[in-house]
Amino acid sequence: MILPELSQEWKTGLSLAWSGYIAVLSVWIVMQKRAPVSTMSWILSLALLPFAGFVVYYFLGPQRLRKQRVKRLRSRAKAHTQADLAFLRDAAQNAPPALQQMARLGTASCGLPVSSATGVQLLSGGARTFDAIFDAVRAARDHIHLEYYIFEPDKIGTALRDLLVERAGQGVAVRLLLDALGSKRIGRKFMAPLHAAGVKIALFHDTRVGRRLRPVTNYRTHRKIVVCDGRVGFTGGVNITDEEDKRTRPDAYHDVHLRIEGSAVRWLQTTFLEDWAYATGEDLREMDHLMGAMLPQVEAGNIPVQIVTSGPDNMLEPIHRMHVEAIHSASERAWLTTPYFVPGEPALMALTSAALRGVDVRLLVPRRSDSAIVSAAARSYFDELIAAGVKVWEYKARMLHSKTLVVDDHCAMIGTANFDNRSFRLNFEVSAVVYGPELARPLAAQFETDLHSSGAVRAHRPQSFWRRLGDALARLFSPLL
């Protein structure tokens, strides 16, 4: 069948419609006032999708979210920091000026001050992490709060669910906040025992159509937070899934997590409660009578810790800024581990500048991640990194999922944020910055251990034309990844 040739009127009409579509879409995207590279990438990408681009951008494009900081909650949390002040003043006097500036940057960009911990423990691997979390849950006497991106109804997920049911039955208040997309496999049957035991469950950004005028599918809580009795907290890269547990799966992700004890936990608690209020619509003023237990007075520790949060509700990109500032402050080493490496210009410049001024800059990424396009985009940066003196390794043993940064012997970061635009700008993330050697040294030792299962990326490695072309094309989508 031969299609009839379009008349001139039809051609003119389609041309005008196409031009109008591009104009409307461009104005909409430009008015978001995002980075120019990201804005142009969206416009050029969606211009190639006749009218469907409008739908794609409606569902997945950037938008401004307003997530209220609960001022009364933060004021109450700060009131409990008095015990930390004397210690922190002494610590600040002995800290390098660069660290003092970094701490001020974290406070100014996300509103959370430096606090202290009586102990920080690096947990390597899902097995150690799950054991530590289960022990803390069993020891809780007042409340247990959990926030996760991925919570699977598998072996480890079922075991944790059953433990939460048991603890709720013993009078412990349990709140469970799950990302609706990341934990989409959790169904009513799996949650029924939790509901029956009185566990409160909420979904972050419900993905069902009609829940919001404009969907927020692209904005997820990527946070992993556990708080027990306001005294013990956990954060890091480990989700609740058998994919993180080598006891169940020999090919489990290689990951790390952090256990924090002491007053710094109140800021993990504050982050959870603000997310809970946002997801449920609950007025935290109705929980005032519970705040004494949720934000208990805890003795000051001798380890300075700063919890840093970021998300699409905060255009200052606190975690992004803290990474860049930490790398700029390095005088001896900056060792970065990330499963997804898609840096923006500031982060890339920080890494290469540090290497060029003689800092030992190392980057560890997985040889093969769970996203082919992200892996390809990451490879496209290797040549310029290596040319500047950055040492790049690819972890070969399993999927590497750790998200850490070690700077000299006085700063270490561990959290949920990948080194990419999605984590820095789109996801709700949380990181713990530990000032001093208490975490920097064990994290550096873990980094060196991981290098034994890694291969160095060479400057003049053999690459096919098609591999180089694929990597270069993937890089074009970096602002969108």
C-alpha positions as CSV (number, residue, x, y, z in Angstrom):
1,M,0.0,0.0,0.0
2,I,1.4,3.4,-1.0
3,L,0.6,6.3,1.3
4,P,-0.7,9.4,-0.4
5,E,1.7,12.4,-0.4
6,L,0.8,15.0,2.1
7,S,-0.7,18.2,0.8
8,Q,1.1,21.5,1.3
9,E,-1.5,22.5,3.8
10,W,-0.8,19.4,5.9
11,K,2.9,19.9,5.7
12,T,2.5,23.5,6.8
13,G,0.2,22.5,9.6
14,L,2.5,19.8,10.9
15,S,5.5,22.2,10.7
16,L,3.7,24.8,12.7
17,A,2.5,22.2,15.3
18,W,6.1,20.9,15.6
19,S,7.5,24.4,16.0
20,G,4.9,25.2,18.7
21,Y,5.6,21.9,20.5
22,I,9.3,22.7,20.6
23,A,8.7,26.2,21.7
24,V,6.3,25.2,24.6
25,L,8.6,22.4,25.7
26,S,11.7,24.6,25.6
27,V,10.0,27.4,27.7
28,W,8.8,24.8,30.2
29,I,12.3,23.3,30.6
30,V,14.2,26.6,30.6
31,M,11.9,28.0,33.3
32,Q,13.2,25.2,35.6
33,K,16.5,27.2,35.8
34,R,18.6,24.0,35.9
35,A,22.2,23.7,34.7
36,P,22.6,24.8,31.1
37,V,24.1,21.5,30.0
38,S,21.2,19.6,31.6
39,T,18.6,22.0,30.1
40,M,20.0,21.6,26.6
41,S,20.2,17.8,27.0
42,W,16.5,17.7,27.9
43,I,15.5,20.0,25.0
44,L,17.5,18.2,22.4
45,S,16.5,14.7,23.6
46,L,12.8,15.4,23.8
47,A,12.7,17.4,20.6
48,L,13.4,14.1,18.8
49,L,10.3,12.5,20.3
50,P,7.3,13.9,18.5
51,F,4.8,15.0,21.2
52,A,5.7,12.0,23.3
53,G,8.5,14.1,24.7
54,F,6.0,16.2,26.5
55,V,4.7,13.1,28.3
56,V,8.2,11.9,29.1
57,Y,9.1,15.3,30.6
58,Y,5.9,15.5,32.5
59,F,6.6,12.2,34.3
60,L,10.4,12.2,34.5
61,G,11.6,15.8,34.0
62,P,12.9,17.9,36.8
63,Q,10.5,19.9,38.9
64,R,10.6,21.9,42.1
65,L,9.5,20.0,45.2
66,R,8.7,21.7,48.5
67,K,9.4,19.5,51.5
68,Q,9.0,21.5,54.7
69,R,11.7,21.5,57.3
70,V,10.0,20.9,60.6
71,K,11.4,23.9,62.5
72,R,10.1,22.9,65.9
73,L,11.6,19.5,65.5
74,R,15.0,20.9,64.5
75,S,14.9,23.5,67.4
76,R,14.2,20.7,69.8
77,A,17.1,18.6,68.4
78,K,19.4,21.6,68.6
79,A,18.4,22.2,72.2
80,H,19.8,18.8,73.0
81,T,23.2,19.7,71.5
82,Q,24.3,21.7,74.5
83,A,26.3,18.7,75.8
84,D,28.3,18.7,72.6
85,L,29.2,22.3,72.5
86,A,32.2,22.3,74.8
87,F,33.7,19.3,73.1
88,L,33.0,20.7,69.6
89,R,34.6,24.0,70.5
90,D,37.8,22.2,71.6
91,A,37.7,20.0,68.5
92,A,37.3,23.0,66.2
93,Q,40.3,24.8,67.7
94,N,42.5,21.8,66.8
95,A,40.9,21.1,63.4
96,P,42.5,22.4,60.1
97,P,40.8,25.5,58.8
98,A,39.6,23.6,55.7
99,L,37.6,21.2,57.9
100,Q,36.1,24.1,59.9
101,Q,35.0,25.6,56.6
102,M,33.7,22.3,55.4
103,A,31.6,21.9,58.5
104,R,30.2,25.4,58.1
105,L,29.3,24.6,54.5
106,G,27.4,21.5,55.6
107,T,25.4,23.4,58.2
108,A,24.7,26.4,55.9
109,S,23.6,24.2,53.0
110,C,21.3,21.7,54.7
111,G,20.8,23.1,58.2
112,L,22.3,20.3,60.2
113,P,25.1,21.1,62.6
114,V,28.2,19.1,63.6
115,S,27.4,16.8,66.5
116,S,29.4,14.1,68.2
117,A,29.4,10.3,68.5
118,T,30.6,8.1,71.2
119,G,31.3,5.4,68.6
120,V,31.4,4.8,64.9
121,Q,31.7,1.4,63.4
122,L,32.4,0.5,59.8
123,L,30.5,-2.5,58.7
124,S,31.8,-4.2,55.6
125,G,29.4,-6.4,53.8
126,G,25.7,-7.1,54.1
127,A,26.1,-10.0,56.5
128,R,27.9,-7.8,59.2
129,T,25.5,-5.0,58.5
130,F,22.3,-7.1,58.9
131,D,23.7,-8.7,62.1
132,A,24.4,-5.3,63.6
133,I,21.0,-3.9,62.6
134,F,19.2,-7.0,64.0
135,D,21.1,-6.7,67.3
136,A,20.1,-3.0,67.6
137,V,16.5,-3.8,66.8
138,R,16.4,-6.6,69.4
139,A,17.9,-4.2,72.0
140,A,15.4,-1.4,71.4
141,R,13.0,-0.6,74.2
142,D,11.0,2.4,73.0
143,H,11.0,2.8,69.2
144,I,12.5,1.6,66.0
145,H,12.5,3.7,62.8
146,L,13.5,2.5,59.4
147,E,13.6,4.2,56.0
148,Y,14.7,2.3,52.9
149,Y,14.8,2.6,49.2
150,I,14.8,-1.2,48.6
151,F,13.1,-3.6,51.0
152,E,12.6,-7.0,49.3
153,P,10.2,-9.7,50.5
154,D,13.0,-12.3,50.3
155,K,14.9,-14.2,53.0
156,I,16.5,-11.2,54.8
157,G,13.5,-9.0,54.3
158,T,11.1,-11.6,55.7
159,A,13.5,-12.2,58.7
160,L,13.5,-8.4,59.5
161,R,9.8,-8.2,59.0
162,D,9.2,-11.0,61.5
163,L,11.6,-9.4,64.0
164,L,9.8,-6.1,63.7
165,V,6.5,-7.9,64.3
166,E,7.9,-9.5,67.4
167,R,9.3,-6.2,68.8
168,A,6.0,-4.4,68.1
169,G,4.2,-7.1,69.9
170,Q,6.4,-6.4,72.9
171,G,5.3,-2.8,73.0
172,V,8.1,-1.1,70.9
173,A,6.8,1.5,68.5
174,V,7.8,0.7,64.9
175,R,7.6,3.0,61.9
176,L,8.6,1.8,58.5
177,L,9.0,4.2,55.6
178,L,9.6,2.6,52.2
179,D,10.2,4.1,48.8
180,A,7.1,3.2,46.7
181,L,9.2,2.4,43.5
182,G,12.3,0.9,45.0
183,S,10.2,-1.4,47.3
184,K,7.4,-2.1,44.8
185,R,7.6,-5.9,45.3
186,I,6.3,-5.4,48.9
187,G,2.7,-6.4,48.7
188,R,-0.3,-6.5,51.1
189,K,0.2,-10.1,52.0
190,F,3.8,-9.5,53.1
191,M,2.8,-6.4,55.1
192,A,-0.3,-8.0,56.7
193,P,1.6,-9.3,59.8
194,L,3.2,-5.8,60.3
195,H,-0.2,-4.1,60.1
196,A,-1.7,-6.7,62.5
197,A,1.1,-6.0,65.0
198,G,0.5,-2.3,64.9
199,V,3.6,-1.3,62.9
200,K,3.0,2.0,61.1
201,I,4.0,1.8,57.4
202,A,4.2,4.6,54.9
203,L,5.2,4.8,51.2
204,F,7.3,7.6,49.9
205,H,6.0,9.1,46.6
206,D,3.3,6.6,45.8
207,T,3.6,5.8,42.1
208,R,-0.1,5.1,41.5
209,V,-1.6,7.3,38.8
210,G,-3.8,10.0,40.1
211,R,-2.1,10.4,43.5
212,R,-0.6,13.8,42.5
213,L,-1.5,16.3,39.8
214,R,2.0,15.9,38.4
215,P,3.7,12.6,39.2
216,V,7.0,12.5,41.1
217,T,8.1,9.2,39.8
218,N,11.7,10.5,39.2
219,Y,12.2,11.7,42.8
220,R,12.9,8.8,45.2
221,T,14.1,8.5,48.7
222,H,17.3,6.7,48.3
223,R,18.0,6.9,52.0
224,K,18.8,4.0,54.2
225,I,18.2,4.9,57.8
226,V,17.7,2.9,61.0
227,V,17.3,4.6,64.4
228,C,16.7,2.6,67.6
229,D,15.7,4.5,70.7
230,G,17.3,7.7,69.4
231,R,20.7,6.4,70.5
232,V,21.9,4.0,67.9
233,G,21.7,4.7,64.1
234,F,22.7,3.2,60.8
235,T,23.2,4.6,57.3
236,G,25.2,3.6,54.2
237,G,24.7,1.7,51.0
238,V,23.1,-1.5,52.2
239,N,19.4,-2.1,51.3
240,I,17.2,-4.8,52.7
241,T,17.7,-7.5,50.1
242,D,19.4,-10.8,49.6
243,E,21.4,-9.2,46.8
244,E,23.4,-7.6,49.6
245,D,23.9,-10.8,51.7
246,K,26.8,-13.2,50.7
247,R,25.4,-15.8,53.0
248,T,22.4,-16.2,50.7
249,R,24.0,-15.2,47.4
250,P,27.6,-15.8,46.5
251,D,27.4,-13.0,44.0
252,A,26.0,-10.5,46.5
253,Y,26.9,-6.8,46.1
254,H,30.0,-5.7,47.9
255,D,28.9,-2.8,50.2
256,V,29.6,-1.0,53.4
257,H,27.5,0.6,56.1
258,L,28.0,2.7,59.2
259,R,26.8,2.2,62.8
260,I,26.7,5.4,64.9
261,E,26.2,5.7,68.6
262,G,25.6,8.9,70.5
263,S,24.1,12.3,70.0
264,A,24.8,12.5,66.2
265,V,22.0,10.0,65.9
266,R,19.4,12.7,66.6
267,W,20.1,14.2,63.1
268,L,19.4,10.8,61.5
269,Q,16.2,10.8,63.6
270,T,15.3,14.3,62.5
271,T,15.8,13.3,58.9
272,F,13.6,10.3,59.3
273,L,10.8,12.2,61.1
274,E,10.8,15.0,58.5
275,D,10.5,12.3,55.7
276,W,7.8,10.6,57.7
277,A,5.8,13.8,58.1
278,Y,6.2,14.5,54.4
279,A,5.1,11.0,53.3
280,T,2.2,10.7,55.7
281,G,1.0,14.2,56.2
282,E,1.1,13.7,59.9
283,D,1.6,16.8,62.1
284,L,4.6,16.1,64.3
285,R,3.2,18.4,66.9
286,E,0.8,15.6,67.8
287,M,3.9,13.6,68.7
288,D,5.4,16.2,71.1
289,H,4.8,13.9,74.1
290,L,7.0,11.3,72.4
291,M,9.9,13.6,71.5
292,G,11.6,13.1,74.8
293,A,12.2,9.4,73.9
294,M,12.8,10.1,70.3
295,L,15.4,12.8,70.9
296,P,16.9,11.7,74.3
297,Q,19.6,13.6,76.1
298,V,22.8,11.7,75.2
299,E,26.3,12.3,76.5
300,A,28.8,14.0,74.2
301,G,31.3,11.8,72.5
302,N,34.8,12.5,71.2
303,I,34.1,11.9,67.5
304,P,32.8,14.9,65.5
305,V,30.1,13.7,63.1
306,Q,27.9,15.7,60.7
307,I,24.8,14.3,59.0
308,V,24.3,15.9,55.6
309,T,21.0,15.5,53.6
310,S,20.1,16.6,50.1
311,G,17.3,16.2,47.7
312,P,15.2,18.0,45.0
313,D,13.7,20.2,47.7
314,N,17.1,21.8,48.3
315,M,18.7,23.5,45.3
316,L,22.0,24.0,47.1
317,E,23.0,20.3,46.5
318,P,24.6,19.9,50.0
319,I,26.1,16.4,49.5
320,H,27.5,17.4,46.1
321,R,29.1,20.5,47.6
322,M,30.5,18.5,50.5
323,H,32.2,16.0,48.2
324,V,33.7,18.8,46.1
325,E,34.8,20.7,49.2
326,A,36.3,17.6,50.8
327,I,38.4,16.8,47.7
328,H,39.5,20.5,47.5
329,S,40.7,20.2,51.1
330,A,42.9,17.1,50.5
331,S,46.6,17.5,50.9
332,E,47.7,13.9,50.8
333,R,44.9,11.6,49.5
334,A,41.4,11.5,48.2
335,W,40.1,8.0,47.7
336,L,36.6,7.7,46.2
337,T,34.5,4.6,45.9
338,T,31.2,4.7,44.0
339,P,29.1,2.3,42.0
340,Y,27.9,5.0,39.6
341,F,30.4,7.6,38.4
342,V,28.9,10.3,36.3
343,P,30.4,13.5,37.6
344,G,29.4,17.1,36.8
345,E,32.0,19.7,35.9
346,P,32.6,20.8,39.5
347,A,33.2,17.3,40.8
348,L,35.4,16.3,37.8
349,M,37.4,19.5,38.2
350,A,37.9,18.8,41.9
351,L,39.3,15.4,41.3
352,T,41.6,16.3,38.4
353,S,42.8,19.5,40.2
354,A,43.7,17.6,43.3
355,A,45.7,15.0,41.3
356,L,47.5,17.8,39.4
357,R,48.6,19.4,42.6
358,G,50.1,16.2,43.8
359,V,47.4,14.6,45.9
360,D,47.0,10.8,45.7
361,V,43.6,10.6,44.0
362,R,42.1,7.2,43.5
363,L,38.8,6.2,42.0
364,L,37.3,2.7,42.5
365,V,34.3,1.7,40.4
366,P,32.7,-1.6,39.5
367,R,34.0,-3.2,36.3
368,R,30.4,-4.0,35.4
369,S,27.5,-2.3,37.2
370,D,23.8,-3.1,37.0
371,S,23.4,-0.2,34.5
372,A,25.1,-0.6,31.1
373,I,24.6,3.0,30.1
374,V,26.0,4.3,33.4
375,S,29.0,2.0,33.2
376,A,29.7,3.3,29.6
377,A,29.3,6.9,30.7
378,A,31.8,6.3,33.6
379,R,34.4,4.8,31.2
380,S,34.2,7.9,29.0
381,Y,35.8,9.9,31.8
382,F,38.7,7.6,32.5
383,D,41.2,9.0,29.9
384,E,41.0,12.6,31.2
385,L,41.2,11.4,34.8
386,I,44.2,9.3,34.1
387,A,45.9,12.1,32.1
388,A,45.6,14.4,35.1
389,G,47.1,11.8,37.4
390,V,44.0,10.1,39.0
391,K,44.5,6.4,39.5
392,V,41.4,4.5,38.4
393,W,40.6,0.9,39.4
394,E,37.7,-1.4,38.4
395,Y,36.4,-3.8,41.0
396,K,36.2,-7.2,39.4
397,A,34.9,-9.7,42.1
398,R,31.3,-8.7,42.3
399,M,29.0,-5.6,41.9
400,L,30.6,-2.8,43.9
401,H,27.9,-0.8,45.7
402,S,29.9,1.2,48.3
403,K,29.7,5.0,48.4
404,T,32.6,6.4,50.3
405,L,35.3,9.1,50.3
406,V,38.4,9.2,52.4
407,V,40.4,12.5,52.6
408,D,43.8,12.4,54.3
409,D,43.5,11.0,57.8
410,H,41.0,13.6,59.0
411,C,37.8,13.2,57.0
412,A,35.6,10.3,55.8
413,M,32.2,10.2,54.2
414,I,29.9,7.3,53.9
415,G,26.2,7.4,52.9
416,T,23.6,6.6,50.3
417,A,24.7,9.0,47.5
418,N,26.4,7.9,44.3
419,F,28.8,10.2,42.5
420,D,26.3,11.2,39.9
421,N,23.7,13.8,38.9
422,R,20.8,11.6,40.1
423,S,22.1,11.3,43.6
424,F,23.3,14.9,43.8
425,R,20.2,16.5,42.4
426,L,17.2,14.2,42.1
427,N,17.1,11.6,44.9
428,F,16.7,12.3,48.6
429,E,20.0,11.2,50.1
430,V,21.9,11.2,53.4
431,S,25.6,11.0,54.2
432,A,27.6,10.9,57.4
433,V,30.7,13.0,57.5
434,V,33.1,11.9,60.3
435,Y,35.9,14.3,61.1
436,G,39.1,12.7,62.4
437,P,40.8,9.3,62.1
438,E,38.2,7.2,63.7
439,L,36.5,6.4,60.3
440,A,39.1,7.6,57.9
441,R,41.7,5.0,58.8
442,P,39.4,1.9,58.7
443,L,37.8,3.2,55.6
444,A,41.2,3.6,53.9
445,A,42.1,0.1,55.0
446,Q,38.9,-1.2,53.4
447,F,39.7,0.7,50.2
448,E,43.2,-0.9,50.0
449,T,41.6,-4.4,50.7
450,D,39.2,-3.8,47.8
451,L,42.0,-3.0,45.5
452,H,43.2,-6.6,45.8
453,S,40.0,-7.6,43.9
454,S,40.4,-4.8,41.4
455,G,42.3,-4.1,38.2
456,A,44.0,-0.8,37.4
457,V,42.8,1.0,34.3
458,R,45.7,1.8,32.0
459,A,46.1,4.9,29.9
460,H,46.7,3.1,26.7
461,R,44.4,0.1,27.1
462,P,43.1,-1.6,23.9
463,Q,39.5,-0.5,23.1
464,S,37.5,-1.2,20.0
465,F,36.1,1.7,18.0
466,W,32.5,0.6,18.8
467,R,33.3,0.5,22.5
468,R,34.7,4.0,22.4
469,L,31.8,5.2,20.4
470,G,29.3,3.7,22.8
471,D,31.0,5.2,25.8
472,A,31.1,8.6,24.1
473,L,27.4,8.4,23.2
474,A,26.5,7.4,26.8
475,R,28.4,10.4,28.1
476,L,26.0,12.7,26.2
477,F,23.3,11.5,28.5
478,S,25.4,12.2,31.7
479,P,23.2,15.2,32.7
480,L,20.1,13.0,32.6
481,L,21.5,9.9,34.4
